[in-house]
Amino acid sequence: MDIFARAHLPRIAALALASASSLAVTAAEAKEITIWCWDPNFNVAIMKEAGARYTKTHPDVTFNVVDFAKTDVEQKLQTGLASGTADALPDIVLIEDYGAQKYLQSFPGAFAPLSGTVDYSGFAPYKVELMTLDGKVYGMPFDSGVAGMYYRKDYLEAAGFKPEDMQNITWDRFIEIGKQVEAKAGKKMIAIDPSDAGLIRIIMQSAGQWYFNKDGTANIADNAALKASLETVGKIMAADIHKPVAGWSDWAGTFASGDVAAVVTGVWITGTVKAQPDQSGKWGVAPIPALSIDGATHASNLGGSSWYVLESSAEKAEAIDFLNEVYAKDIDFYQTILQDRGAVGSLLAARGGAAYEAADPFFGGEKVWQNFSDWLTKVPAVNYGIFTNEVDAAVIAQLPAIIQGTPVDEALKAIDAEVSTQIQ
């Protein structure tokens, strides 16, 4: 060892000790946030993007995004909350909006309120409503299922209709158009899965009602919007302008193959509609048809999910800060996930970016994303309650009778009786 090294040995040792100590402190301060969600090409990929953005400015925080099937997320969350053992639960979990109140009411204190941290005035009101309980807001609003009507412009033109004829129509007019499309273009107007209540949900919420009142009590027998929704679906099926399908693949296949002229569903279907390059330029988008009753609008929702922080999380503060910094403030993040994943977020300030304003050649140059973001602000807020799936089953069970001519009022009484038994 030379004289210089020998002379500076104490200082080198001190620096090495300080460096080791610094590394130890960094390791001790490092935080890992575990997240449960489903769909690797959508929710998982989007959350990884969000995590990468946060880590750039918070290098001490890393993310473990765990991909489960949706049913597995729900089962594991239910089991963990019911057991009262928090060790096996994540820091953040994705919950479908229809199930939010069920978790919040069934497991009080299980989720961390984000009120006071998140500025909820910046989000679509209907999303905030569904995650609110006793004056506190618990979730971070994520993707919207804002609904629209996709239609084949070529089929409609063959039947004598122009794009403007599809704007802001009623469901009765939709049926009239459907009859002409079948007669002149040889195509069914829409596909319907009689075992799926999605279309009924869309129509009902568009008139500002749900299976439950604002206070969570059942709203069946005297529900004007539900009655009109059932009557509408019954009319569509009685007019024989629909193609019966069974399951997702069968349903999606009807418009992929060009068998139907219209699709009424959530914005998340856009990527599936665009999956057929040979159909580019043949599609248009319009607001959903409206009911002819008081409170009816052309705006509704189907699906959508939001993020929730577990109260038991050891990284609760970091998890909340992460969601607030990215999902409540990062406008560029929403531009990116719209372009890369087709995700329409519910942060209203994100609607003005270039990604939303871009014309889409597939839809003949329409500003499709801008249309959906405009409709997003008009979606009526309703209380999804805690038994939506149970009521769905009771509603679906009555559809065959309605199609066969049973008065809807009688069907509603039967549904009401079944629901009263189910949710006692």
C-alpha positions as CSV (number, residue, x, y, z in Angstrom):
1,M,0.0,0.0,0.0
2,D,1.5,3.4,-1.0
3,I,2.0,6.3,1.4
4,F,-1.1,8.2,-0.1
5,A,-3.5,5.3,0.5
6,R,-2.1,4.6,4.0
7,A,-2.6,8.2,4.9
8,H,-6.2,8.3,3.7
9,L,-7.2,4.9,5.0
10,P,-9.3,6.3,7.9
11,R,-11.2,8.6,5.5
12,I,-11.8,5.8,2.9
13,A,-13.1,3.5,5.7
14,A,-15.4,6.3,6.9
15,L,-16.7,6.9,3.4
16,A,-17.3,3.2,2.9
17,L,-19.2,3.0,6.1
18,A,-21.3,6.0,5.2
19,S,-22.1,4.5,1.8
20,A,-23.2,1.2,3.4
21,S,-25.2,3.1,5.9
22,S,-26.9,5.1,3.1
23,L,-27.7,1.9,1.2
24,A,-29.2,0.4,4.4
25,V,-31.4,3.5,4.9
26,T,-32.5,3.4,1.3
27,A,-33.4,-0.2,1.5
28,A,-35.3,0.4,4.8
29,E,-37.2,3.3,3.2
30,A,-38.1,1.5,0.0
31,K,-41.8,0.9,-0.4
32,E,-43.5,-1.8,-2.6
33,I,-47.2,-1.3,-3.4
34,T,-49.0,-4.5,-4.4
35,I,-52.0,-4.1,-6.7
36,W,-54.6,-6.7,-7.7
37,C,-56.4,-6.3,-11.0
38,W,-57.5,-8.2,-14.1
39,D,-57.0,-8.0,-17.9
40,P,-53.3,-7.9,-18.9
41,N,-53.9,-5.8,-22.0
42,F,-56.0,-3.2,-20.2
43,N,-56.1,-2.7,-16.5
44,V,-52.7,-4.4,-15.8
45,A,-50.9,-2.6,-18.6
46,I,-52.4,0.7,-17.6
47,M,-51.5,0.3,-13.9
48,K,-47.9,-0.6,-14.9
49,E,-47.7,2.6,-16.9
50,A,-49.0,4.6,-13.9
51,G,-46.5,2.9,-11.6
52,A,-43.6,3.7,-13.9
53,R,-44.6,7.4,-14.0
54,Y,-44.7,7.6,-10.2
55,T,-41.4,5.8,-9.7
56,K,-39.6,8.4,-11.9
57,T,-40.3,11.0,-9.2
58,H,-40.5,8.6,-6.2
59,P,-37.6,6.1,-6.8
60,D,-38.1,4.6,-3.3
61,V,-41.5,3.3,-4.4
62,T,-41.9,0.2,-6.6
63,F,-45.0,-1.6,-7.8
64,N,-46.1,-5.3,-7.8
65,V,-49.1,-5.4,-10.2
66,V,-50.6,-8.9,-9.9
67,D,-52.8,-10.1,-12.8
68,F,-55.7,-12.3,-11.8
69,A,-58.9,-13.3,-13.5
70,K,-61.7,-10.9,-12.5
71,T,-63.5,-13.6,-10.6
72,D,-60.4,-14.5,-8.7
73,V,-59.8,-10.9,-7.7
74,E,-63.4,-10.8,-6.3
75,Q,-63.1,-14.2,-4.6
76,K,-59.8,-13.4,-3.0
77,L,-60.9,-10.0,-1.8
78,Q,-64.1,-11.3,-0.4
79,T,-62.3,-14.1,1.4
80,G,-59.7,-11.8,2.8
81,L,-62.1,-9.2,4.0
82,A,-64.5,-11.8,5.5
83,S,-61.6,-13.5,7.4
84,G,-60.5,-10.2,9.0
85,T,-56.9,-11.2,8.2
86,A,-55.3,-8.3,6.2
87,D,-51.9,-10.0,5.6
88,A,-53.0,-11.6,2.4
89,L,-54.6,-8.5,0.9
90,P,-53.0,-6.0,-1.5
91,D,-52.5,-2.3,-1.0
92,I,-54.7,-1.4,-3.9
93,V,-57.5,-3.4,-5.6
94,L,-59.6,-2.9,-8.7
95,I,-63.3,-3.1,-8.1
96,E,-66.0,-3.1,-10.8
97,D,-68.3,-0.1,-10.3
98,Y,-71.4,-2.3,-10.0
99,G,-69.9,-4.0,-6.9
100,A,-68.5,-1.0,-5.1
101,Q,-71.4,-0.4,-2.7
102,K,-71.5,-4.1,-1.9
103,Y,-67.9,-4.0,-0.6
104,L,-68.2,-0.6,1.1
105,Q,-71.4,-1.5,2.9
106,S,-70.6,-5.2,3.7
107,F,-67.1,-4.4,5.1
108,P,-67.2,-1.0,6.8
109,G,-63.8,0.4,7.6
110,A,-62.0,-2.0,5.1
111,F,-61.2,0.7,2.6
112,A,-59.4,4.0,3.1
113,P,-61.5,7.1,2.5
114,L,-59.8,9.4,-0.1
115,S,-62.0,12.4,0.7
116,G,-59.8,15.4,1.7
117,T,-57.0,14.2,-0.5
118,V,-58.5,13.8,-3.9
119,D,-60.3,16.7,-5.7
120,Y,-63.4,14.8,-6.8
121,S,-64.9,17.9,-8.5
122,G,-62.7,17.0,-11.4
123,F,-64.3,13.7,-12.1
124,A,-67.5,12.7,-13.9
125,P,-70.2,13.0,-11.2
126,Y,-71.7,9.6,-11.7
127,K,-68.4,7.9,-11.0
128,V,-68.0,9.7,-7.7
129,E,-71.6,9.0,-6.6
130,L,-71.1,5.2,-6.9
131,M,-68.1,5.2,-4.5
132,T,-69.6,7.5,-1.9
133,L,-71.0,6.2,1.4
134,D,-72.2,8.3,4.4
135,G,-70.6,11.4,3.0
136,K,-67.1,9.9,2.4
137,V,-65.6,9.0,-1.0
138,Y,-63.5,5.8,-1.0
139,G,-62.3,5.1,-4.6
140,M,-60.2,6.6,-7.3
141,P,-62.4,6.9,-10.4
142,F,-60.8,5.0,-13.4
143,D,-62.2,4.0,-16.7
144,S,-65.7,4.9,-17.9
145,G,-68.2,2.6,-19.6
146,V,-69.9,5.6,-21.2
147,A,-72.2,4.1,-23.8
148,G,-72.7,4.9,-27.5
149,M,-74.4,3.5,-30.6
150,Y,-72.0,2.2,-33.2
151,Y,-73.6,1.7,-36.6
152,R,-72.7,0.5,-40.1
153,K,-73.1,3.6,-42.3
154,D,-73.1,1.4,-45.5
155,Y,-76.0,-0.7,-44.2
156,L,-78.0,2.4,-43.1
157,E,-77.3,4.1,-46.5
158,A,-78.6,1.0,-48.3
159,A,-81.8,1.4,-46.3
160,G,-82.1,5.1,-47.2
161,F,-80.7,6.7,-44.1
162,K,-77.9,9.2,-43.6
163,P,-75.6,9.6,-40.5
164,E,-77.7,12.6,-39.3
165,D,-80.7,10.3,-39.2
166,M,-79.0,8.3,-36.4
167,Q,-78.4,11.3,-34.1
168,N,-80.5,11.7,-31.0
169,I,-83.2,9.2,-32.0
170,T,-85.7,7.4,-29.7
171,W,-85.8,3.7,-29.2
172,D,-89.1,3.6,-31.1
173,R,-87.3,5.2,-34.1
174,F,-84.5,2.8,-33.7
175,I,-86.9,-0.1,-34.2
176,E,-88.5,1.6,-37.2
177,I,-85.1,2.1,-38.8
178,G,-84.2,-1.5,-37.9
179,K,-87.2,-2.8,-39.9
180,Q,-86.1,-0.8,-42.9
181,V,-82.5,-2.1,-42.6
182,E,-83.7,-5.7,-42.6
183,A,-86.1,-5.1,-45.5
184,K,-83.6,-3.2,-47.7
185,A,-80.1,-4.2,-46.6
186,G,-80.9,-7.8,-45.4
187,K,-79.3,-7.3,-42.0
188,K,-80.5,-7.5,-38.4
189,M,-80.3,-4.2,-36.6
190,I,-78.7,-5.5,-33.3
191,A,-77.5,-8.6,-31.5
192,I,-79.1,-9.5,-28.2
193,D,-78.1,-12.1,-25.6
194,P,-81.3,-13.0,-23.7
195,S,-79.2,-14.1,-20.7
196,D,-77.4,-10.7,-20.4
197,A,-79.1,-7.7,-18.9
198,G,-76.5,-5.2,-20.3
199,L,-78.9,-3.5,-22.7
200,I,-81.6,-3.2,-20.0
201,R,-79.0,-1.6,-17.7
202,I,-78.0,0.9,-20.4
203,I,-81.5,1.9,-21.2
204,M,-82.6,2.2,-17.5
205,Q,-79.7,4.3,-16.4
206,S,-80.1,6.7,-19.4
207,A,-83.4,7.7,-17.7
208,G,-81.7,8.3,-14.3
209,Q,-83.0,5.2,-12.5
210,W,-81.6,1.9,-11.3
211,Y,-82.9,-1.2,-9.5
212,F,-82.5,0.8,-6.3
213,N,-83.4,4.2,-5.0
214,K,-80.8,6.8,-3.9
215,D,-81.2,5.4,-0.4
216,G,-80.5,1.8,-1.5
217,T,-84.0,0.5,-1.2
218,A,-85.4,-1.7,-4.0
219,N,-87.1,0.2,-6.8
220,I,-88.8,-2.4,-9.0
221,A,-92.6,-2.4,-9.2
222,D,-93.0,1.4,-9.8
223,N,-89.8,1.9,-11.7
224,A,-90.8,3.8,-14.9
225,A,-87.4,3.5,-16.4
226,L,-87.1,-0.3,-15.8
227,K,-90.6,-0.8,-17.2
228,A,-89.8,1.2,-20.3
229,S,-86.5,-0.7,-20.7
230,L,-88.2,-4.0,-20.6
231,E,-90.9,-2.9,-23.0
232,T,-88.2,-1.6,-25.4
233,V,-86.2,-4.8,-25.4
234,G,-89.5,-6.7,-25.8
235,K,-90.4,-4.5,-28.8
236,I,-87.0,-5.1,-30.4
237,M,-87.4,-8.9,-30.0
238,A,-91.0,-8.9,-31.1
239,A,-90.1,-6.9,-34.2
240,D,-87.5,-9.6,-35.0
241,I,-84.9,-7.0,-35.9
242,H,-82.3,-8.7,-33.6
243,K,-80.0,-11.6,-33.9
244,P,-80.1,-13.9,-30.8
245,V,-76.6,-14.7,-29.5
246,A,-75.2,-16.6,-26.5
247,G,-72.1,-15.3,-24.8
248,W,-69.4,-12.7,-25.5
249,S,-67.7,-14.4,-28.4
250,D,-71.0,-15.0,-30.2
251,W,-72.1,-11.4,-29.6
252,A,-68.8,-9.8,-30.7
253,G,-68.8,-12.1,-33.7
254,T,-72.0,-10.5,-35.1
255,F,-70.4,-7.2,-35.8
256,A,-67.0,-8.5,-36.6
257,S,-68.6,-10.6,-39.4
258,G,-71.0,-7.8,-40.5
259,D,-74.2,-9.6,-39.5
260,V,-75.7,-6.6,-37.6
261,A,-76.1,-2.9,-38.4
262,A,-75.6,-1.5,-34.9
263,V,-74.0,-2.1,-31.5
264,V,-75.2,-0.3,-28.4
265,T,-72.7,-0.7,-25.5
266,G,-69.8,0.9,-23.6
267,V,-66.9,2.7,-25.2
268,W,-64.6,-0.2,-24.3
269,I,-65.9,-2.0,-27.4
270,T,-64.2,0.4,-29.7
271,G,-61.0,-1.7,-30.1
272,T,-63.1,-4.7,-31.0
273,V,-65.1,-2.8,-33.6
274,K,-61.9,-1.6,-35.2
275,A,-60.3,-5.0,-35.2
276,Q,-61.6,-5.6,-38.8
277,P,-59.5,-3.5,-41.2
278,D,-61.7,-4.2,-44.1
279,Q,-64.6,-2.4,-42.3
280,S,-62.6,0.9,-42.0
281,G,-64.7,3.9,-43.1
282,K,-68.0,1.9,-42.8
283,W,-68.8,2.7,-39.2
284,G,-70.2,5.7,-37.5
285,V,-71.0,6.6,-33.8
286,A,-74.0,8.3,-32.4
287,P,-75.5,8.9,-28.9
288,I,-77.6,6.0,-27.7
289,P,-81.4,6.2,-28.4
290,A,-83.5,7.7,-25.7
291,L,-86.7,6.5,-24.0
292,S,-89.9,8.5,-24.4
293,I,-90.4,9.1,-20.7
294,D,-89.7,11.9,-18.2
295,G,-86.0,12.1,-17.3
296,A,-84.8,10.3,-20.5
297,T,-81.4,11.2,-21.9
298,H,-79.1,10.0,-24.7
299,A,-76.3,9.2,-22.2
300,S,-75.6,6.1,-20.1
301,N,-73.0,3.7,-19.0
302,L,-72.1,0.0,-19.0
303,G,-69.2,-1.3,-17.0
304,G,-66.2,0.6,-15.7
305,S,-64.0,0.0,-12.6
306,S,-62.2,2.1,-10.0
307,W,-59.2,1.7,-7.7
308,Y,-59.5,1.3,-3.9
309,V,-56.9,1.4,-1.1
310,L,-57.2,-1.1,1.7
311,E,-57.3,0.6,5.1
312,S,-55.0,-2.2,6.4
313,S,-52.3,-1.4,3.9
314,A,-48.8,-0.9,5.4
315,E,-48.2,1.5,2.5
316,K,-51.5,3.3,2.7
317,A,-50.1,6.8,2.6
318,E,-47.9,6.0,-0.4
319,A,-50.7,4.2,-2.2
320,I,-53.1,7.2,-1.8
321,D,-50.5,9.6,-2.9
322,F,-49.7,7.5,-6.0
323,L,-53.3,7.4,-7.1
324,N,-53.8,11.1,-6.4
325,E,-50.7,12.1,-8.3
326,V,-51.3,10.0,-11.4
327,Y,-55.0,9.3,-11.7
328,A,-56.2,12.6,-10.4
329,K,-53.7,15.0,-11.9
330,D,-51.6,13.5,-14.7
331,I,-53.3,14.7,-17.9
332,D,-50.6,13.2,-20.2
333,F,-51.2,9.8,-18.6
334,Y,-54.8,9.8,-19.8
335,Q,-53.7,10.8,-23.3
336,T,-51.2,7.9,-23.3
337,I,-53.7,5.2,-22.1
338,L,-56.3,6.4,-24.6
339,Q,-53.9,6.1,-27.5
340,D,-52.3,2.9,-26.3
341,R,-55.2,1.1,-24.7
342,G,-58.4,2.8,-25.8
343,A,-59.1,3.7,-22.2
344,V,-61.5,6.6,-21.6
345,G,-60.8,7.9,-18.1
346,S,-63.3,9.8,-16.0
347,L,-61.0,12.8,-15.2
348,L,-62.8,15.6,-17.0
349,A,-59.7,17.8,-17.5
350,A,-58.1,15.0,-19.6
351,R,-60.8,15.4,-22.3
352,G,-59.1,18.3,-24.1
353,G,-55.9,16.7,-25.2
354,A,-54.8,16.0,-28.7
355,A,-55.6,12.2,-28.4
356,Y,-59.3,13.0,-27.7
357,E,-59.5,15.6,-30.5
358,A,-58.0,13.4,-33.1
359,A,-60.1,12.4,-36.1
360,D,-60.4,8.6,-36.5
361,P,-60.1,7.4,-40.2
362,F,-61.8,4.1,-39.2
363,F,-64.9,6.1,-38.4
364,G,-64.7,8.2,-41.5
365,G,-62.8,11.0,-39.7
366,E,-65.2,11.4,-36.8
367,K,-63.7,12.6,-33.5
368,V,-65.0,9.5,-31.7
369,W,-63.1,9.9,-28.4
370,Q,-64.3,13.5,-28.1
371,N,-67.9,12.4,-28.6
372,F,-67.6,9.8,-25.9
373,S,-65.9,12.2,-23.5
374,D,-68.7,14.8,-24.1
375,W,-71.4,12.1,-23.4
376,L,-69.4,11.1,-20.3
377,T,-70.4,14.3,-18.5
378,K,-74.1,13.7,-19.1
379,V,-74.4,10.1,-17.7
380,P,-77.1,10.2,-15.0
381,A,-75.8,9.2,-11.5
382,V,-77.6,6.3,-9.9
383,N,-77.2,4.0,-6.9
384,Y,-76.0,0.6,-8.1
385,G,-76.8,-0.8,-4.6
386,I,-75.4,-4.1,-3.4
387,F,-77.6,-6.6,-5.2
388,T,-77.4,-5.6,-8.9
389,N,-76.4,-9.0,-10.1
390,E,-79.2,-10.7,-8.1
391,V,-81.8,-8.4,-9.6
392,D,-80.3,-8.9,-13.1
393,A,-81.0,-12.7,-12.7
394,A,-84.6,-12.0,-11.7
395,V,-85.1,-9.6,-14.7
396,I,-83.6,-12.0,-17.2
397,A,-85.9,-14.8,-15.9
398,Q,-88.9,-12.7,-16.9
399,L,-87.7,-11.8,-20.5
400,P,-89.1,-14.9,-22.2
401,A,-92.6,-14.2,-20.7
402,I,-92.4,-10.6,-21.8
403,I,-91.5,-11.7,-25.3
404,Q,-94.5,-14.1,-25.3
405,G,-96.8,-11.2,-24.5
406,T,-97.0,-11.2,-20.7
407,P,-97.8,-7.6,-19.6
408,V,-94.7,-5.8,-18.3
409,D,-96.5,-4.8,-15.1
410,E,-97.1,-8.4,-14.3
411,A,-93.4,-9.2,-15.0
412,L,-92.4,-6.4,-12.7
413,K,-94.5,-7.8,-9.9
414,A,-92.8,-11.1,-10.3
415,I,-89.4,-9.5,-10.3
416,D,-90.2,-7.5,-7.2
417,A,-91.4,-10.6,-5.4
418,E,-88.2,-12.5,-6.3
419,V,-86.0,-9.6,-5.3
420,S,-87.8,-9.2,-2.0
421,T,-87.0,-12.9,-1.2
422,Q,-83.4,-12.7,-2.5
423,I,-82.2,-9.5,-0.6
424,Q,-83.9,-9.9,2.8
